[in-house]
Amino acid sequence: MSAAIRVIASQGLGAATATIAQEAGVSNGSLFTYFETKADLMNQLYIELKAEMAAAALDRLPTKSEIRKQGLHMWSNWLRWATSSPEKRRTLAHLGVSDDITPESLQTGHQTMAGMAKFLERSRENGPMRNAPLGFVVALMNAMADATIDFMIRDPANAKKHCKAGFDALWRMLG
């Protein structure tokens, strides 16, 4: 999986399985001992990365705190994961638009993000986005996160400021 992350991050979805196998230090045939097809590898990798990202975001969530503080904690953890794992972020972005990712894998990926979805539902119940479809709100949040992550990476000296400013903008949209 680590080899697939590195190769897909650098070469995109068209990367050959032989390249992934070479990066992993195994023969191309050995790769298919673990995965039936390249699509199977990509689906498993998608689910693994979504689960890792969700776990990072929810790590040590202060559940007794008020919702805004929980949101900032989750946002900061999520963005920290993304900025410290640029290859994983890039690979997940590639996989997220792949036609090879099955509806079942997409559903599993959404389920791993259930904790973040619950936060979004609670945080927007009285805000301007309360009647918007959840998918639309998630898309806006992801766009804001991507912009914030890009600024954090380009300007690491001010990463914490960018992270906080991104969350403040998100909160104004939600709360």
C-alpha positions as CSV (number, residue, x, y, z in Angstrom):
1,M,0.0,0.0,0.0
2,S,2.8,2.4,0.8
3,A,4.3,1.8,-2.6
4,A,1.0,2.3,-4.3
5,I,0.6,5.6,-2.4
6,R,4.0,6.8,-3.6
7,V,3.5,5.8,-7.2
8,I,-0.1,7.0,-7.6
9,A,0.8,10.3,-5.9
10,S,3.6,10.9,-8.4
11,Q,2.2,9.3,-11.6
12,G,-1.6,9.4,-11.1
13,L,-4.2,6.7,-11.7
14,G,-2.5,5.6,-14.9
15,A,0.5,4.3,-13.1
16,A,1.3,0.7,-14.1
17,T,0.9,-2.1,-11.6
18,A,4.4,-3.2,-12.6
19,T,5.7,0.2,-11.3
20,I,3.8,-0.2,-8.1
21,A,5.2,-3.8,-7.7
22,Q,8.8,-2.6,-8.4
23,E,8.4,0.2,-5.9
24,A,7.2,-2.4,-3.3
25,G,10.1,-4.7,-4.1
26,V,8.0,-7.5,-5.4
27,S,7.3,-9.1,-8.7
28,N,4.3,-7.9,-10.7
29,G,2.7,-11.3,-10.3
30,S,3.2,-11.2,-6.5
31,L,1.1,-8.0,-6.4
32,F,-1.8,-10.0,-7.7
33,T,-1.4,-12.4,-4.8
34,Y,-2.7,-9.6,-2.6
35,F,-5.1,-7.9,-5.0
36,E,-7.2,-9.5,-7.7
37,T,-6.9,-6.5,-10.0
38,K,-5.5,-3.0,-10.1
39,A,-9.1,-1.7,-9.3
40,D,-9.2,-3.9,-6.2
41,L,-5.9,-2.4,-5.0
42,M,-7.2,1.1,-5.7
43,N,-10.5,0.4,-3.8
44,Q,-8.7,-1.0,-0.8
45,L,-6.3,1.9,-0.8
46,Y,-9.2,4.4,-1.0
47,I,-10.9,2.8,2.0
48,E,-7.6,2.7,4.0
49,L,-6.8,6.3,3.3
50,K,-10.3,7.5,4.1
51,A,-10.2,5.5,7.4
52,E,-6.8,6.9,8.3
53,M,-7.9,10.5,7.6
54,A,-11.0,10.1,9.6
55,A,-9.2,8.5,12.5
56,A,-6.7,11.4,12.5
57,A,-9.4,14.0,12.5
58,L,-11.3,12.4,15.4
59,D,-8.2,11.6,17.4
60,R,-8.7,12.7,21.1
61,L,-11.8,14.6,20.2
62,P,-12.9,16.6,23.3
63,T,-16.4,15.3,23.3
64,K,-17.3,17.1,26.5
65,S,-16.4,20.5,25.0
66,E,-18.7,22.8,23.1
67,I,-19.2,22.1,19.4
68,R,-17.1,24.9,18.1
69,K,-14.1,23.7,20.1
70,Q,-14.7,20.1,18.9
71,G,-14.9,21.4,15.3
72,L,-11.6,23.3,15.6
73,H,-10.0,20.2,17.1
74,M,-11.3,18.0,14.2
75,W,-10.3,20.5,11.5
76,S,-6.8,21.0,12.9
77,N,-6.2,17.3,13.2
78,W,-7.5,16.7,9.6
79,L,-5.3,19.5,8.2
80,R,-2.3,18.3,10.2
81,W,-2.8,14.8,8.7
82,A,-3.0,16.3,5.2
83,T,0.0,18.6,5.5
84,S,2.2,15.9,7.0
85,S,1.1,13.3,4.5
86,P,1.1,15.1,1.1
87,E,1.5,11.8,-0.9
88,K,-1.5,10.3,0.9
89,R,-3.5,13.5,0.3
90,R,-2.6,13.5,-3.4
91,T,-3.4,9.8,-3.8
92,L,-6.7,10.2,-2.1
93,A,-7.6,13.1,-4.4
94,H,-6.7,10.9,-7.4
95,L,-8.7,8.0,-6.1
96,G,-11.7,10.2,-5.2
97,V,-12.3,10.9,-8.9
98,S,-11.5,7.4,-10.2
99,D,-14.2,5.5,-12.1
100,D,-12.6,2.4,-10.6
101,I,-13.7,3.2,-7.1
102,T,-16.9,1.2,-6.6
103,P,-20.1,2.4,-5.0
104,E,-19.5,0.0,-2.2
105,S,-16.0,1.5,-1.5
106,L,-17.5,5.0,-1.7
107,Q,-20.1,4.0,0.8
108,T,-17.5,2.5,3.1
109,G,-15.4,5.7,2.8
110,H,-18.5,7.8,3.7
111,Q,-19.1,5.5,6.7
112,T,-15.6,6.1,8.0
113,M,-16.3,9.8,7.9
114,A,-19.6,9.4,9.9
115,G,-18.1,11.2,13.0
116,M,-17.3,14.2,10.9
117,A,-20.7,14.1,9.2
118,K,-22.4,14.1,12.7
119,F,-20.4,17.2,13.6
120,L,-21.5,18.9,10.4
121,E,-25.1,18.1,11.1
122,R,-24.9,19.4,14.7
123,S,-23.0,22.5,13.8
124,R,-25.2,23.6,11.1
125,E,-28.6,23.0,12.7
126,N,-29.2,26.7,13.4
127,G,-26.9,28.2,10.8
128,P,-27.2,29.5,7.3
129,M,-26.5,26.0,5.8
130,R,-29.1,24.2,7.8
131,N,-31.3,23.5,4.8
132,A,-28.6,22.8,2.3
133,P,-28.0,19.2,1.2
134,L,-25.3,17.6,3.4
135,G,-23.3,16.7,0.2
136,F,-23.2,20.3,-0.8
137,V,-22.0,21.4,2.7
138,V,-19.3,18.6,2.6
139,A,-18.1,19.8,-0.8
140,L,-17.8,23.4,0.4
141,M,-15.9,22.2,3.5
142,N,-13.6,20.1,1.4
143,A,-12.9,23.0,-0.9
144,M,-12.1,25.3,2.1
145,A,-9.9,22.6,3.6
146,D,-8.0,22.1,0.3
147,A,-7.4,25.9,0.0
148,T,-6.3,26.1,3.6
149,I,-4.0,23.1,3.3
150,D,-2.4,24.6,0.2
151,F,-1.6,27.8,2.1
152,M,-0.3,25.9,5.1
153,I,2.1,24.0,2.8
154,R,3.2,27.1,0.9
155,D,3.7,29.1,4.1
156,P,4.6,26.8,6.9
157,A,5.7,29.6,9.2
158,N,2.1,30.7,9.3
159,A,0.5,27.3,9.1
160,K,-1.3,27.6,12.4
161,K,-2.7,31.0,11.4
162,H,-4.0,29.7,8.1
163,C,-5.5,26.7,9.8
164,K,-7.4,28.9,12.3
165,A,-8.5,31.3,9.6
166,G,-9.8,28.5,7.5
167,F,-11.8,27.1,10.4
168,D,-13.1,30.5,11.3
169,A,-14.4,30.9,7.7
170,L,-15.9,27.4,7.9
171,W,-17.6,28.1,11.2
172,R,-19.1,31.4,9.8
173,M,-20.6,29.3,7.0
174,L,-21.9,26.6,9.4
175,G,-22.8,28.1,12.7
